[in-house]
Amino acid sequence: MRGCRSGQTRQGPDGIRSGRIGLVPTRVRIPSPAFMKKALKEVIDEICRVIERDRDVLVIAEGKNDKRALESVGFRKVITLTKPLYELVEEINERKVLILTDLDKKGKQIYSKLKKCLNHKGVCVDDKLRNLLFQTELRQIEGLSRYLDKFLYKNHLCFYKEEEKAIKKENPLMNC
């Protein structure tokens, strides 16, 4: 441990990284970057599945940019917080809704108030997509469309490159 400065880590023979946080020595298992990429890919895939499944569910968003982003990823029924919360809750006649406010402090406060009011009215609030978004680095809903496009584009390029390599390996005449 003497060789580690504050904030630095080193990996031991058992695969466990050791280091210090401030003056406190630590021994934690830190996932490898490859594992993190795989885990993030699974989260993104699950986000896409949930969006596909909940396409026709009412979504409550904070602002017009959030609404635009949610509509661009496929949601058909998106409303924004243009009225006081109690008026908005009174107008909702759905059995199930998604609340996709931003994932920052203000968004969390709005989310908790809305969820409490909607649950009191008997409306089911589905948290699945919101919880999945917390597992990404995304914090603003208005960036959801760009974030998914960027990630899916990168993965499709990687997929096609690996597929191309496999085809060339199977058929050596294509290397010309």
C-alpha positions in Angstrom: 0.0 0.0 0.0 2.9 2.4 0.5 3.4 2.7 -3.2 -0.1 4.2 -3.8 -0.8 7.9 -3.5 -4.3 9.2 -2.8 -6.6 8.3 -5.7 -4.2 5.9 -7.4 -4.8 2.1 -7.7 -2.7 -0.9 -8.6 -3.8 -4.4 -9.4 -2.6 -7.3 -7.3 -2.1 -10.9 -8.5 -5.6 -11.8 -7.4 -7.2 -9.3 -9.8 -8.2 -7.0 -7.0 -7.2 -3.4 -7.3 -5.8 -1.7 -4.2 -5.3 1.9 -3.5 -6.2 4.8 -1.3 -9.2 7.1 -1.0 -7.8 10.0 0.9 -5.9 8.4 3.8 -8.0 5.2 3.8 -6.5 2.2 2.1 -9.0 0.3 -0.1 -9.3 -3.1 -1.6 -12.1 -3.2 -4.1 -12.9 -5.2 -7.2 -13.1 -2.7 -10.1 -14.7 -4.0 -13.3 -12.5 -4.0 -16.4 -13.3 -1.5 -19.2 -14.4 -4.4 -21.4 -16.9 -5.5 -18.8 -18.2 -2.0 -18.4 -18.7 -1.7 -22.2 -20.6 -5.0 -22.2 -22.7 -3.9 -19.3 -23.5 -0.6 -20.9 -24.4 -2.3 -24.1 -26.9 -4.5 -22.3 -28.4 -1.4 -20.6 -28.8 0.4 -23.9 -30.3 -2.7 -25.5 -32.8 -2.9 -22.6 -33.6 0.8 -23.0 -34.4 0.2 -26.7 -36.7 -2.7 -25.8 -38.5 -0.7 -23.1 -39.0 2.2 -25.6 -40.4 -0.2 -28.2 -42.7 -1.8 -25.6 -44.0 1.5 -24.1 -44.3 3.4 -27.4 -48.0 4.2 -26.8 -47.8 4.9 -23.0 -48.3 8.5 -21.8 -45.0 10.1 -21.0 -44.6 13.2 -18.9 -41.6 15.4 -19.7 -40.3 18.7 -18.3 -40.0 20.8 -21.4 -40.5 21.1 -25.1 -36.9 20.0 -25.9 -37.4 16.9 -23.8 -40.7 16.3 -25.6 -39.0 16.6 -29.0 -36.3 14.1 -28.0 -38.8 11.6 -26.6 -40.9 11.8 -29.8 -37.8 11.3 -31.9 -37.0 8.0 -30.2 -40.5 6.8 -30.8 -42.9 7.8 -28.0 -46.3 8.9 -29.4 -48.0 10.4 -26.4 -45.8 13.0 -24.7 -47.0 15.9 -22.6 -44.9 18.6 -20.9 -45.2 20.4 -17.5 -46.7 23.6 -18.8 -49.4 23.7 -16.0 -49.2 23.4 -12.3 -48.7 19.8 -11.2 -52.2 19.4 -9.6 -53.9 20.5 -12.8 -51.8 18.1 -14.9 -52.5 15.2 -12.5 -56.3 16.0 -12.7 -56.2 15.8 -16.5 -54.5 12.4 -16.7 -57.0 9.6 -17.4 -54.5 6.9 -18.2 -53.9 3.7 -16.2 -50.1 3.7 -16.7 -47.6 6.6 -17.3 -43.9 7.2 -17.6 -42.4 10.2 -15.8 -39.2 11.1 -17.7 -38.0 14.3 -16.0 -34.3 15.1 -16.1 -32.1 13.0 -13.8 -30.7 16.0 -11.9 -31.8 17.3 -8.5 -34.7 19.4 -9.8 -35.9 16.6 -12.0 -35.8 14.1 -9.1 -37.9 16.5 -7.0 -40.5 16.9 -9.7 -40.6 13.2 -10.3 -41.2 12.4 -6.6 -44.1 14.9 -6.4 -45.7 13.7 -9.6 -45.3 10.0 -8.7 -46.9 10.6 -5.3 -49.9 12.5 -6.7 -50.4 10.0 -9.6 -50.2 7.0 -7.2 -52.7 8.7 -4.9 -55.0 9.0 -7.9 -54.6 5.3 -8.8 -52.3 5.8 -11.8 -49.4 3.3 -12.2 -46.0 5.0 -12.7 -43.6 2.7 -14.6 -40.0 3.3 -13.3 -38.2 0.8 -15.5 -36.9 3.2 -18.2 -36.0 5.9 -15.7 -34.0 3.4 -13.6 -32.2 2.2 -16.8 -31.3 5.8 -17.7 -29.7 6.3 -14.3 -27.3 3.4 -15.2 -25.9 5.6 -18.1 -24.0 8.9 -18.0 -27.0 10.7 -19.5 -28.6 13.2 -17.1 -30.7 15.4 -19.5 -33.7 13.8 -21.3 -33.3 16.2 -24.2 -30.0 14.4 -25.0 -31.6 11.0 -25.1 -32.0 10.9 -28.9 -28.4 11.9 -29.6 -27.1 9.6 -26.9 -28.9 6.5 -28.3 -28.0 7.4 -31.9 -24.3 7.8 -31.0 -24.2 4.6 -29.1 -26.1 2.5 -31.5 -24.2 3.9 -34.5 -20.8 2.9 -32.8 -22.0 -0.6 -32.0 -23.4 -1.1 -35.5 -20.1 -0.1 -37.0 -18.2 -2.4 -34.7 -20.7 -5.2 -35.6 -20.2 -4.7 -39.3 -16.4 -4.5 -39.0 -16.3 -7.8 -37.1 -18.8 -9.4 -39.5 -16.6 -8.3 -42.4 -13.5 -9.8 -40.7 -15.4 -13.1 -40.2 -16.5 -13.2 -43.9 -12.9 -12.5 -45.1 -11.6 -15.2 -42.8 -14.1 -17.7 -44.2 -13.6 -16.7 -47.8 -9.9 -15.8 -48.4 -10.6 -14.7 -52.0 -12.4 -11.6 -50.7 -9.0 -10.2 -49.4 -8.1 -9.1 -52.9 
